[in-house]
Amino acid sequence: MSMTAVVDLAGTGATWVLYFLIALSSVQLAIILERAVVYRRARAPRTLRRDLRIALERGGSKAAAQVAAGPSLEARVIASGAASAERGPEAAQEIMRSTLVEEKLRLERGLALLGTLGNNAPFLGLFGTVLGVIHATADLSTTAGHAGGQVMAGISEALVSTAVGLLVALPAVAAYNYFTRVVKTRALAAEALGGELIARLVAPVATRKAA
């Protein structure tokens, strides 16, 4: 392969890298919007902890299962534990742990791609810039300085890839960090509520053993 062919290939590659980054930005935006809708719909009521405590005091696990009827991670974890209360505290705890893992996987769907875009989009942009600069400098050598303006325009176009890469990466990193924090916070809240449920289930068992 001749050097001219390599230079032409670099110019074509720089253009395709830019188009690829633009496509990735569309995918990224779709994931962010979809996850935002999912997280908003799966948000637990602020009064869930208080309602759960009241239900446990007045009606036990059955009342707790009714209170925990909802799409949120916390509610689904508590509902699974309350539905298994008759099997004993240990079984209820294991089922809640399993439900928590499933719900976390459901909420974390797509976040790995956001993290990958945030980490690698700048490198893709830099790769496109390097290819564009190769093409522009090759034009400079062939024109012997008579088309400096055209060459500088080519370099400016090549730098667009780096800018687009950064524009793709920054929202991806911000969204990934925010969504990860949301999932972690909800998981911790579910574990805390599950601990209260287990404590209510253990108390009667301990009383019977003491008697």
TACOR-V807813 format. One record per residue. RES is the residue in one letter. PHI is phi in whole degrees, 0 to 359 (NA if undefined). BURIAL is I if it has 24 or more other ideal C-beta (glycine too) atoms within 12 Angstrom, else O. Layout:
BEGIN
res->RES phi->PHI burial->BURIAL
res->RES phi->PHI burial->BURIAL
END
This chain:
BEGIN
res->M phi->NA burial->O
res->S phi->285 burial->O
res->M phi->295 burial->O
res->T phi->297 burial->O
res->A phi->295 burial->O
res->V phi->295 burial->O
res->V phi->297 burial->I
res->D phi->297 burial->O
res->L phi->296 burial->O
res->A phi->297 burial->I
res->G phi->297 burial->I
res->T phi->295 burial->O
res->G phi->297 burial->I
res->A phi->298 burial->I
res->T phi->294 burial->O
res->W phi->291 burial->O
res->V phi->297 burial->I
res->L phi->296 burial->I
res->Y phi->297 burial->O
res->F phi->295 burial->I
res->L phi->296 burial->I
res->I phi->296 burial->I
res->A phi->296 burial->O
res->L phi->296 burial->I
res->S phi->295 burial->I
res->S phi->292 burial->O
res->V phi->297 burial->O
res->Q phi->299 burial->I
res->L phi->298 burial->O
res->A phi->297 burial->O
res->I phi->295 burial->I
res->I phi->298 burial->I
res->L phi->294 burial->O
res->E phi->295 burial->O
res->R phi->293 burial->I
res->A phi->297 burial->O
res->V phi->294 burial->O
res->V phi->299 burial->I
res->Y phi->292 burial->I
res->R phi->292 burial->O
res->R phi->291 burial->O
res->A phi->263 burial->I
res->R phi->279 burial->O
res->A phi->281 burial->I
res->P phi->298 burial->O
res->R phi->295 burial->O
res->T phi->268 burial->O
res->L phi->299 burial->I
res->R phi->299 burial->I
res->R phi->296 burial->O
res->D phi->296 burial->I
res->L phi->294 burial->I
res->R phi->299 burial->O
res->I phi->296 burial->O
res->A phi->296 burial->I
res->L phi->294 burial->I
res->E phi->289 burial->O
res->R phi->264 burial->O
res->G phi->231 burial->O
res->G phi->75 burial->O
res->S phi->292 burial->I
res->K phi->295 burial->O
res->A phi->295 burial->I
res->A phi->296 burial->I
res->A phi->296 burial->I
res->Q phi->291 burial->O
res->V phi->294 burial->I
res->A phi->275 burial->I
res->A phi->284 burial->I
res->G phi->183 burial->I
res->P phi->273 burial->O
res->S phi->286 burial->I
res->L phi->300 burial->I
res->E phi->298 burial->I
res->A phi->294 burial->I
res->R phi->292 burial->I
res->V phi->295 burial->I
res->I phi->294 burial->I
res->A phi->298 burial->I
res->S phi->293 burial->I
res->G phi->290 burial->I
res->A phi->294 burial->I
res->A phi->291 burial->I
res->S phi->255 burial->I
res->A phi->297 burial->I
res->E phi->293 burial->O
res->R phi->280 burial->O
res->G phi->113 burial->O
res->P phi->298 burial->I
res->E phi->297 burial->O
res->A phi->295 burial->O
res->A phi->298 burial->I
res->Q phi->294 burial->I
res->E phi->294 burial->O
res->I phi->293 burial->I
res->M phi->295 burial->I
res->R phi->296 burial->I
res->S phi->294 burial->O
res->T phi->296 burial->I
res->L phi->298 burial->I
res->V phi->297 burial->O
res->E phi->297 burial->O
res->E phi->291 burial->I
res->K phi->296 burial->I
res->L phi->297 burial->O
res->R phi->294 burial->I
res->L phi->285 burial->I
res->E phi->273 burial->I
res->R phi->298 burial->O
res->G phi->92 burial->I
res->L phi->290 burial->I
res->A phi->298 burial->O
res->L phi->293 burial->I
res->L phi->298 burial->I
res->G phi->297 burial->O
res->T phi->295 burial->O
res->L phi->296 burial->I
res->G phi->298 burial->I
res->N phi->277 burial->O
res->N phi->246 burial->O
res->A phi->301 burial->I
res->P phi->299 burial->I
res->F phi->289 burial->O
res->L phi->297 burial->I
res->G phi->298 burial->I
res->L phi->295 burial->I
res->F phi->298 burial->I
res->G phi->297 burial->I
res->T phi->296 burial->I
res->V phi->299 burial->I
res->L phi->298 burial->I
res->G phi->295 burial->I
res->V phi->294 burial->I
res->I phi->301 burial->I
res->H phi->294 burial->I
res->A phi->292 burial->I
res->T phi->291 burial->O
res->A phi->294 burial->I
res->D phi->296 burial->I
res->L phi->297 burial->O
res->S phi->290 burial->O
res->T phi->279 burial->O
res->T phi->271 burial->O
res->A phi->56 burial->O
res->G phi->86 burial->O
res->H phi->276 burial->O
res->A phi->228 burial->O
res->G phi->298 burial->O
res->G phi->298 burial->O
res->Q phi->294 burial->O
res->V phi->293 burial->I
res->M phi->297 burial->O
res->A phi->296 burial->O
res->G phi->295 burial->I
res->I phi->294 burial->I
res->S phi->298 burial->O
res->E phi->296 burial->I
res->A phi->294 burial->I
res->L phi->291 burial->I
res->V phi->300 burial->I
res->S phi->299 burial->I
res->T phi->296 burial->I
res->A phi->297 burial->I
res->V phi->294 burial->I
res->G phi->300 burial->I
res->L phi->292 burial->I
res->L phi->294 burial->I
res->V phi->284 burial->I
res->A phi->287 burial->I
res->L phi->298 burial->O
res->P phi->296 burial->I
res->A phi->296 burial->I
res->V phi->294 burial->I
res->A phi->298 burial->O
res->A phi->293 burial->I
res->Y phi->298 burial->I
res->N phi->296 burial->O
res->Y phi->293 burial->O
res->F phi->294 burial->I
res->T phi->298 burial->I
res->R phi->296 burial->O
res->V phi->298 burial->I
res->V phi->298 burial->I
res->K phi->297 burial->O
res->T phi->296 burial->O
res->R phi->291 burial->I
res->A phi->295 burial->I
res->L phi->295 burial->O
res->A phi->296 burial->I
res->A phi->295 burial->I
res->E phi->295 burial->I
res->A phi->295 burial->I
res->L phi->294 burial->I
res->G phi->297 burial->I
res->G phi->298 burial->I
res->E phi->294 burial->I
res->L phi->296 burial->I
res->I phi->297 burial->I
res->A phi->299 burial->O
res->R phi->291 burial->I
res->L phi->284 burial->I
res->V phi->287 burial->O
res->A phi->303 burial->O
res->P phi->296 burial->O
res->V phi->296 burial->O
res->A phi->295 burial->O
res->T phi->295 burial->O
res->R phi->295 burial->O
res->K phi->295 burial->O
res->A phi->294 burial->O
res->A phi->290 burial->O
END
